[in-house]
Amino acid sequence: MTVLIRGSSPSVREEVKRAFDDALGVAHRLSGDSRILPGGGGTQTHLARHLRAYAPQPVRPRAVLGPRGLRGSLGNRAEDAR
């Protein structure tokens, strides 16, 4: 894998390179620790990927809309959704 680092000056590029290297090191050290939980929407992204595979085709587009969208696609009145 290649990562292209750009910056307005050599010192900015070096700082970005150092920060990226630190982030990779932290990720590597924590990857084996089962006490660490994903953050920044990681859980939601993981669930969304798996739920898309299980949702019936007519329901998939509506699932993004929440309860009202699901009620409408399942044959119920969307107005009754809470």
Number of C-alpha atoms within 10 A of each C-alpha: 2 4 7 5 11 12 11 7 8 10 10 13 14 14 12 15 16 12 12 14 12 12 12 12 12 11 11 11 10 12 11 9 9 7 7 9 8 9 8 7 8 11 11 11 11 11 10 13 10 10 13 14 10 9 12 10 10 11 16 17 14 17 18 12 10 11 15 18 19 21 19 16 17 12 8 13 13 15 9 10 13 8
